[in-house]
Every structure is written in structure tokens, then in C-alpha cells.
Amino acid sequence: MKLGLILGDQLNENNAIFDHLNQESDVIVMGEVLEEASYVPHHLKKIILIFSAMRHRAERLKEQGWHVHYHSLDLTSSIKSFPDLLEAARSLGDVDEILVAHPGEWRVLDMLKTWSEQRQVPLRVLPDTRFISDLTSFDAWAEGKKQLRMEFFYRLMRQKTGFLMVDGHPVGGVWNLDAENRKRWKGDPPIHPIKPFHPDPITQAVIEQVCAELDGFGSAEGFDYPVTPEQAQEAVSDFVTYRLTAFGDFQDALVDEEDYLFHSRLSAALNVGLLDPMDVCQQAIDAFEAGRAPLNAVEGFVRQIIGWREFIRGIYWRFMPDYATRNTLGHDQPLPEWYWTGETKMRCLARAIDATARNAYAHHIQRLMVTGNFALILGVVPEAICRWYLAVYADAYDWVELPNTLGMVMHADGGVVGSKPYAASGKYIERMGDHCKHCHYSVKETETSQACPFNALYWDFLMRHRDKFEANPRMKMMYRNVDRMDEDRQQAIAARAQWLKTHINTL
């Protein structure tokens, strides 16, 4: 007998294990294990999404005739981890082999391999078909390169998929239209709300159990994520029909009273396996080819999926496990307490954390340029902010969260992911949205007690790390601006930054 282990984020119907299992004699193993639900304080909606999607998937497999060994969350059970789950499944009969698609987390893969060796039960790790590029191909592309840049990997993926290509050339004559996707939204066009998916009896049972038995971040109230492939397809259609057209122009906008703007909120469904990335991209491309969406919107959307998503996964597996401990800038500040509560007078941060607590979601600019930027210029320990991102977002799994946070947000990997740190003052936030006009602090000031904390921390960050970044061609203008400040002002900024660090939890 073979056991086919399906992890909670690998619910895709084309999971590779099905090519190697016999429906009559083999068993599918799935489990809601406490260790995975609690090793960080996951958002309650994230746990609900995964458990509900798992239960729906298990029911579908049973209807198809599969033998499914399913363990529902039970705090009184001795089954707390994946090894415990596999030990319990071994009682079903003689196990010749265990099959699993390549886990998304190094920790889980190591755990399964260790258990397999200790119990002398063969473990076969198969490709993860939720992705377009396999890890061997990524390593072949990366080998020998001094710098690994998403832009060039993305071009390779465009050629591989044929997306937005004509006769070997990019549609429109350029590969990347990101420069056209930075407009500030001023109320027009109107925003079409995200399509909600109301809990069915299975989801409702999960909600009640999770809320009663588990502690976690955020609120479960108003859970409305898609939990089946059919619902996820409806979410794609909703995005393509109503928001894709304006997605490109306003994907970087920050709006005080809007949680989603024109974003898709499809990443959680993609990362749990309810959607196929090729299919999602094709639906967006179909809209472009039918004249229903502009190129800058569709190219930007496709780039996030076949470019950034695939690139980040490749980075994770190429550099783990040592990658997780990197702290190139030597940052040592604790994560402010209000990252968990949202109780700060800084409006942009309060709004981003509030939306995160309510929705288990924030769009990429809120993550990179608000919560992430602040952690960077404050000098937060990378491990602390990585743990926060992994906990609070429904789409966060280690393979995608760690390189995005450690590399893109914190520049703690020494430039593996990004060619420069994404550090910015309050002026960037003011330029991209309307948070600043509602804020307790003044974005126009830097050294005073009423000054926006982003400002002094930003300049202090540049001054503290000058030896690392002043030769970077992309940062020369920033350092020319530093050099325009006299010594007294530089000292005043450093003093203000130090005061902010000392009093960070009062801001």
C-alpha cells in the first residue's frame, strides 16, 4: 500500500501524487495538525481558509472513489504534527512508500525526510505542479550569474509560456510596463467590490471550531474567501470583468478607506492550490486580446504570477536553509508591539495593520512601502518581521514570504532579491495616496516632535548604511540629498531617529 500525503497548501487537482497511486489499493492522507496551525500565530482567516479548503477537497476525493484518511483538528488527539499523522496512517496496513508533492517549506521537507529515515519508510518527493518552472530549471538559469534579477527570469518565463509574445518578441515592444502602473487614485474610475463567498456548512463548522479552540491574529468575522476551485474560478472572473482594466494604472496606489482597490485577492487561492497559474494568466490575456483590458494592466498582472511568484520560489529553494538566518545590515531593533494591535498614530501603518487584521490581506505596496519600509528604516531584526508577515496574511507560506520579506523588504540577504533597499520617507506615501492628510504627524517635517517618523528614520537609515549603499548607482541621488544637509541637521536627524527607536511603542 502507498500513502499519498496532501499538504494543506497543495490542494490542486493535478497534484503529482495522483499519477503514482492506485485508487483501489492506496490511501490519501490529509490532516489538520496543530503544529502547523500554531507554530506562528496565524491569522484566524488563514487557518479557516486552509482547513475549509482541505475538508472540501477531501469530500471531493471521497466522491471520486479515493480512500481518504483525514484527521480533523482535535486538541485532545496525540496527532500534533505531520510525523504523527503519518504514524497514525501506517496503522491502516503495510506501507511500501509515501508520496508527497515537494513541500513549500524547507522545515516541512526536512521533517518528512527525517521521519522517513528514522522509520525506514521510503518517501518519494514529486514535483509541485502548482508552479510553471521546476526547481532544476531555475537553478540552471541561476548558475554562474553574479546577480539574479527577476526581470531577466521573467523574460525567460514569457518565452517559455508564450504569454504576451508575438514571433518571439513581447507584445507592445517592451517586456515590462511597470512605469505606467504608478498612478494615484483620485476617486475615478469607481471601485467594484471584491466578490464575497459566504460560508457553507463545512466552512461554518470550521469557523466555529477554529474560533473556539485556537488563538491567532486578527478576526474571523466576515470570512468570505473562496474555498473550492469553483469559487476560486468565480473570483478570477470577477477580477477580470470588473477590476483588471484599472489594475495596472492604480496597482501602487494607497487609499485611506479602501482595502482592495483594483487588486485581485487571488494570491491566497493560488498559493493553496485552488487555481492554476497558467489558467489565471490566460484569462487575463484573453481579456486583453478581446479589447477588454489594457496591456499595462495585463502585463503587470501576468508578471506578478509567472515572473515574481516563480522567481521568489526559486530563490527560496536555491538558498535555504541558511538564507533564513541572514541579517546583512545587522539590524537589531525589536518589532514594535503595535504591529500586532494596529494601535499607532501613524495613519498609513494603522490603516494597513487594521486591514490586515480584518482581512488577512494587504496589497503589495502596503506590505513593501508601508509596513515593510518602516521595519527596514527602523532596523527591525529580520526574523521578527518575517515571522509577522508569515502569521498575518492568508497567502503567506514560507517559500513566498521569506524571500519577499527578508530580501525584498528588509534587504537582509545582501542583495540577492533586490538591487537596492526599498527605503522611502513619508513623501512617497504622501505621493501615492491620502493617508497623510488624516495623520497625527506632519509629513512636511523631519526633526520636530510632530514630524512624520518615516522621515527621520529614512535619512538616518541612509546615513547609518552609507558605506554599503553610496556606490549603488540607483542610490546616488539619495546620497546627494544627504550631502546637501549640514552637519547640524544630520545630527538632529540622528537624534530624532534615536528618540523614535527608544519610544517606538508610543508612536
C-alpha positions in Angstrom: 0.0 0.0 0.0 1.1 3.5 -0.8 0.2 6.6 1.1 -0.3 9.9 -0.8 0.2 12.8 1.6 -1.6 16.0 0.6 -0.4 19.1 2.4 -2.8 21.9 3.3 -1.4 24.2 0.6 -1.3 21.6 -2.1 -5.0 21.1 -2.9 -4.5 21.4 -6.7 -6.4 18.8 -8.7 -3.3 18.0 -10.7 -1.2 17.2 -7.6 1.6 14.9 -8.9 0.9 12.1 -6.4 -2.2 11.1 -8.4 -0.1 9.9 -11.3 1.5 7.3 -9.0 -1.4 6.0 -6.8 -3.9 3.2 -7.3 -7.4 4.2 -6.4 -8.3 0.7 -5.4 -5.4 0.0 -3.0 -3.7 3.2 -2.0 -4.7 5.8 0.6 -4.8 9.6 0.5 -3.7 11.1 3.8 -4.7 14.6 4.9 -4.7 16.3 8.3 -5.4 19.5 10.2 -2.4 19.3 12.5 -2.0 21.6 15.5 1.7 22.2 15.0 1.2 23.7 11.5 -1.7 25.8 12.8 0.2 27.3 15.7 3.9 27.5 15.1 3.3 31.2 14.4 0.1 33.0 15.5 -1.5 32.6 12.1 -4.4 34.9 11.2 -7.7 33.1 12.0 -9.0 33.6 8.5 -5.8 31.9 7.1 -6.4 28.8 9.2 -10.1 28.8 8.3 -9.3 29.1 4.6 -6.8 26.2 4.7 -8.9 23.9 6.9 -12.1 24.6 4.9 -10.4 24.1 1.6 -8.9 20.8 2.9 -12.3 19.5 4.0 -13.9 20.4 0.7 -11.1 18.7 -1.2 -11.3 15.6 1.0 -15.0 15.3 0.3 -14.4 15.7 -3.4 -11.8 12.9 -3.3 -14.1 10.6 -1.5 -16.9 11.2 -4.0 -14.4 10.3 -6.8 -13.8 7.0 -5.1 -10.5 7.6 -3.3 -9.7 6.1 0.2 -9.1 9.2 2.3 -7.6 9.1 5.8 -8.5 12.5 7.1 -7.6 13.9 10.5 -9.7 16.9 11.7 -8.4 19.3 14.2 -8.6 17.7 17.7 -6.8 19.3 20.6 -7.2 16.1 22.6 -5.6 13.9 20.0 -2.0 12.7 20.1 -1.7 13.7 16.4 0.1 17.1 16.6 2.4 17.0 13.6 2.9 15.5 10.1 5.0 12.7 11.5 2.2 11.9 14.0 -0.3 11.9 11.1 1.9 9.5 9.1 2.4 7.2 12.1 -1.4 7.0 12.5 -1.9 6.3 8.8 0.6 3.4 9.0 -1.9 1.5 11.2 -4.1 1.1 8.1 -1.7 -1.6 6.7 1.7 -2.3 5.4 3.1 0.9 3.8 5.5 0.4 0.9 6.0 4.1 0.1 4.9 7.6 0.9 4.3 10.1 -1.9 4.2 13.8 -1.5 4.5 16.8 -3.8 7.5 18.9 -3.0 6.6 20.9 0.2 6.6 24.7 0.0 8.6 24.9 3.3 12.1 23.7 3.9 11.1 22.9 7.5 8.4 20.5 6.4 10.5 18.8 3.8 13.3 18.3 6.4 10.7 17.0 8.9 9.3 14.4 6.4 12.7 13.2 5.3 13.9 12.8 8.9 10.8 10.8 9.8 11.2 8.7 6.7 14.8 7.9 7.6 14.0 7.1 11.2 11.1 4.8 10.4 12.7 3.4 7.3 9.7 4.1 5.2 10.5 5.2 1.6 9.5 8.8 0.8 9.2 9.9 -2.8 9.1 13.7 -3.3 7.4 14.6 -6.6 7.4 18.0 -8.4 5.0 20.6 -7.2 2.7 21.2 -10.1 1.3 24.5 -8.7 4.3 26.1 -10.4 5.3 26.6 -14.0 9.1 26.5 -13.6 10.7 23.4 -11.9 13.5 24.0 -9.4 16.1 22.3 -11.6 15.4 24.7 -14.4 15.6 27.7 -12.1 19.0 26.5 -10.8 20.2 26.0 -14.3 19.2 29.6 -15.2 20.8 30.9 -12.0 24.1 29.0 -12.2 27.1 31.2 -12.8 25.2 34.5 -12.6 26.7 37.2 -10.4 23.2 38.7 -9.8 19.8 37.1 -10.0 17.2 39.6 -11.2 13.6 38.9 -11.6 13.3 40.9 -14.8 15.5 38.6 -16.8 14.0 35.4 -15.3 10.6 36.9 -16.2 11.6 37.3 -19.8 12.6 33.7 -19.9 9.2 32.7 -18.5 7.4 34.9 -21.1 9.3 33.0 -23.8 8.6 29.6 -22.1 4.8 30.2 -21.8 4.4 32.3 -24.9 2.3 34.8 -22.9 2.0 38.2 -24.5 4.5 37.2 -27.2 4.4 37.6 -31.0 7.1 36.0 -33.2 9.5 35.8 -30.2 9.0 39.4 -29.2 7.0 41.0 -26.4 3.6 42.4 -27.4 3.9 46.2 -27.4 7.6 46.1 -28.0 8.7 46.2 -24.3 8.8 43.5 -21.6 7.8 45.5 -18.6 5.3 48.3 -18.3 5.7 48.9 -14.6 6.5 52.6 -15.2 2.9 53.0 -16.4 1.4 51.5 -13.2 2.1 54.1 -10.6 -0.8 56.5 -10.7 -2.6 57.9 -7.6 -6.3 57.1 -7.5 -8.5 60.2 -7.0 -11.9 58.6 -6.9 -12.3 57.7 -10.6 -12.9 55.1 -12.0 -15.2 53.7 -9.4 -14.0 50.6 -7.5 -16.0 47.4 -7.9 -16.1 45.4 -4.6 -14.4 42.0 -4.2 -16.9 39.2 -4.7 -17.6 37.6 -1.3 -18.1 33.9 -0.8 -20.4 33.2 2.1 -19.6 30.2 4.3 -21.4 26.9 3.6 -22.0 24.3 6.4 -18.5 22.9 6.0 -16.8 26.4 6.3 -19.2 27.4 9.1 -18.2 24.4 11.1 -14.5 25.2 10.6 -15.1 28.8 11.7 -16.8 27.8 14.9 -14.1 25.2 15.8 -11.1 27.5 15.0 -12.6 30.4 16.9 -13.4 28.2 19.9 -10.1 26.2 20.0 -7.2 28.2 18.5 -5.6 31.5 19.2 -4.3 33.6 16.4 -4.0 37.1 14.9 -6.9 39.1 13.6 -10.6 38.4 13.4 -12.6 35.6 11.8 -15.7 37.9 11.4 -16.9 38.2 7.8 -14.9 35.3 6.4 -15.5 35.4 2.6 -12.6 33.7 0.9 -13.2 31.1 -1.9 -12.6 27.6 -0.6 -13.2 25.5 -3.6 -11.9 25.5 -7.2 -15.3 26.6 -8.5 -15.4 29.5 -6.2 -11.9 30.5 -7.0 -12.7 30.5 -10.7 -15.6 32.8 -9.9 -13.2 35.1 -8.1 -10.9 35.2 -11.2 -13.9 36.0 -13.5 -14.9 38.8 -11.0 -11.5 40.3 -11.1 -11.0 40.1 -14.9 -14.5 41.5 -15.5 -14.6 44.3 -13.0 -11.1 45.4 -11.8 -8.4 44.2 -14.3 -9.0 47.2 -16.6 -7.8 49.7 -13.9 -5.5 47.3 -12.0 -2.4 48.4 -14.0 -2.8 52.2 -13.5 -3.6 52.1 -9.8 -1.8 48.9 -8.5 0.6 51.0 -6.4 -2.0 53.5 -5.1 -2.6 53.9 -1.3 -6.2 54.8 -0.4 -7.2 55.5 3.2 -10.7 54.0 3.1 -10.2 51.2 0.5 -8.9 47.8 1.4 -8.6 46.2 -2.1 -8.9 48.9 -4.8 -8.5 47.2 -8.1 -6.4 44.2 -6.8 -7.5 40.6 -7.4 -7.1 39.0 -4.0 -6.3 35.8 -5.9 -2.9 35.0 -4.3 -4.4 33.1 -1.4 -6.3 30.8 -3.8 -3.3 30.4 -6.0 -1.0 29.5 -3.1 -3.3 27.0 -1.6 -3.8 25.2 -4.9 -7.3 26.2 -5.8 -6.2 27.9 -9.0 -3.8 27.0 -11.8 -1.3 29.9 -12.5 -1.3 29.3 -16.3 -5.1 29.4 -16.4 -5.4 32.5 -14.4 -2.8 34.3 -16.6 -4.6 33.1 -19.8 -7.9 34.5 -18.6 -6.3 37.9 -18.2 -4.6 37.7 -21.6 -7.9 36.7 -23.2 -9.4 39.9 -21.8 -6.5 41.9 -23.4 -6.9 40.2 -26.7 -10.6 40.8 -26.7 -10.0 44.5 -26.1 -11.5 44.4 -22.6 -8.3 45.2 -20.7 -5.2 47.4 -21.5 -1.7 45.9 -21.9 -0.2 47.6 -18.9 -2.8 46.0 -16.6 -2.5 42.5 -18.1 1.3 42.6 -18.3 1.6 43.8 -14.7 -0.7 41.0 -13.5 1.0 38.3 -15.6 4.4 39.5 -14.3 3.4 39.0 -10.7 2.4 35.4 -11.4 4.9 34.0 -13.9 7.7 36.4 -13.0 7.7 37.4 -9.4 5.9 34.3 -7.9 8.1 31.8 -9.7 11.3 33.8 -9.2 10.8 34.1 -5.4 10.1 30.3 -5.1 13.4 29.6 -7.0 15.3 31.9 -4.7 13.9 30.2 -1.6 14.9 26.7 -2.6 18.3 27.8 -4.0 19.5 29.4 -0.8 17.7 27.6 2.0 18.2 26.8 4.8 21.0 29.3 5.6 19.0 32.0 3.8 16.5 32.3 6.7 19.2 33.5 9.2 20.7 36.3 7.1 20.9 39.8 8.5 23.4 41.6 6.3 22.6 45.0 7.6 23.0 43.9 11.2 19.6 45.2 12.3 18.7 44.6 16.0 15.5 46.6 16.8 12.5 44.6 18.1 9.3 44.7 16.2 7.0 47.4 17.6 4.2 46.0 19.7 1.6 47.8 17.6 2.3 45.7 14.5 0.1 43.2 16.4 -2.5 45.6 17.6 -2.6 48.4 15.0 -2.6 51.0 17.8 -0.4 53.7 16.4 -1.0 57.3 15.5 0.8 56.8 12.1 -2.2 56.7 9.8 -0.7 54.7 7.0 0.5 52.0 9.3 -2.7 52.0 11.4 -4.8 51.5 8.2 -2.6 48.8 6.8 -2.5 46.8 10.0 -6.2 47.3 10.6 -7.0 46.0 7.1 -4.6 43.1 7.7 -6.3 42.2 11.0 -9.8 42.3 9.3 -9.0 40.7 6.0 -5.8 38.7 6.3 -4.8 40.7 3.3 -3.0 43.9 2.3 -1.8 44.7 -1.2 1.8 44.7 -2.2 2.5 48.4 -1.7 1.1 48.4 1.8 3.4 45.4 2.5 6.5 46.7 0.8 6.3 50.5 1.3 4.3 50.9 4.5 4.7 48.1 7.0 7.9 46.8 5.3 9.6 50.1 4.7 9.0 51.2 8.2 10.5 47.9 9.6 13.5 48.4 7.3 14.3 52.0 8.2 13.7 51.4 11.9 16.2 48.5 11.7 13.9 45.6 12.9 15.5 42.2 13.3 14.6 40.4 10.1 13.5 37.2 11.8 10.9 39.2 13.8 9.3 40.9 10.8 9.4 37.7 8.7 7.5 35.9 11.5 4.9 38.7 11.4 4.3 38.5 7.7 4.1 34.7 7.8 1.5 34.9 10.5 -0.8 37.6 9.4 -1.5 37.1 5.6 -3.7 34.4 4.2 -1.4 34.0 1.2 1.8 33.7 3.3 3.8 30.5 3.1 7.5 30.2 3.9 8.6 29.8 0.2 6.9 33.1 -0.8 7.0 35.1 2.5 10.7 34.6 3.4 12.4 35.9 0.2 9.8 38.7 -0.2 10.4 39.9 3.4 14.0 39.0 4.1 15.1 40.0 0.6 12.8 42.5 -1.0 11.5 44.3 2.2 14.5 44.1 4.6 17.4 43.8 2.1 18.9 41.4 4.7 20.0 38.9 2.1 22.8 41.1 0.8 21.1 42.0 -2.5 20.1 38.5 -3.7 16.5 39.6 -4.4 16.8 43.3 -4.9 19.4 45.6 -6.3 18.7 48.2 -3.6 16.8 48.6 -0.4 13.2 49.8 -0.8 13.6 52.6 1.7 11.5 55.8 1.5 10.4 58.8 3.5 6.9 59.9 4.2 6.9 61.8 0.9 6.5 58.5 -1.1 3.4 57.7 1.0 2.0 61.2 0.5 2.6 61.0 -3.2 0.8 57.6 -3.6 -2.3 58.2 -1.5 -4.2 60.2 1.0 -3.2 58.7 4.4 -1.0 61.7 5.3 -3.9 64.2 5.4 -5.6 62.1 8.1 -2.4 61.6 10.1 -1.4 62.8 13.6 2.1 63.6 12.3 3.2 66.1 9.7 4.8 64.6 6.6 6.3 68.1 5.9 8.5 67.9 9.0 11.5 65.8 9.8 13.2 66.7 13.1 10.4 68.1 15.3 8.2 66.1 17.7 5.3 66.4 15.3 7.3 65.2 12.3 6.4 62.0 10.4 8.5 59.3 11.9 9.3 57.9 8.4 11.3 61.0 7.6 14.0 61.0 10.3 14.2 57.2 10.2 14.7 57.2 6.4 17.6 59.7 6.5 19.1 58.0 9.5 19.0 54.7 7.6 20.9 56.2 4.7 23.5 57.8 6.9 24.0 54.6 9.0 24.5 52.4 6.0 26.3 54.8 3.7 29.3 52.5 3.4 27.1 49.8 1.9 25.0 51.8 -0.5 26.6 55.1 -1.6 28.3 53.4 -4.6 25.0 51.9 -5.7 24.0 53.7 -9.0 20.4 53.6 -8.0 21.0 55.4 -4.7 23.4 58.1 -5.8 20.7 60.8 -5.9 19.6 59.9 -2.3 23.2 60.4 -1.1 23.5 63.7 -3.0 20.4 64.8 -0.9 22.1 63.7 2.3 25.2 65.7 1.3 23.1 68.8 1.0 22.4 68.7 4.7 24.8 70.5 7.0 26.3 68.6 9.9 24.0 70.1 12.5 20.9 68.9 10.6 22.4 65.4 10.2 23.0 65.3 13.9 19.4 66.5 14.6 18.0 63.8 12.4 20.1 61.1 14.0 19.0 62.3 17.4 15.3 62.3 16.3 15.7 58.8 14.9 17.3 57.5 18.2 14.4 59.1 20.2 11.9 57.3 17.9 13.6 54.0 18.4 13.6 54.4 22.2 9.9 55.4 22.2 8.7 53.4 19.3 5.7 51.7 21.1 4.3 55.2 22.0 4.1 56.5 18.4 
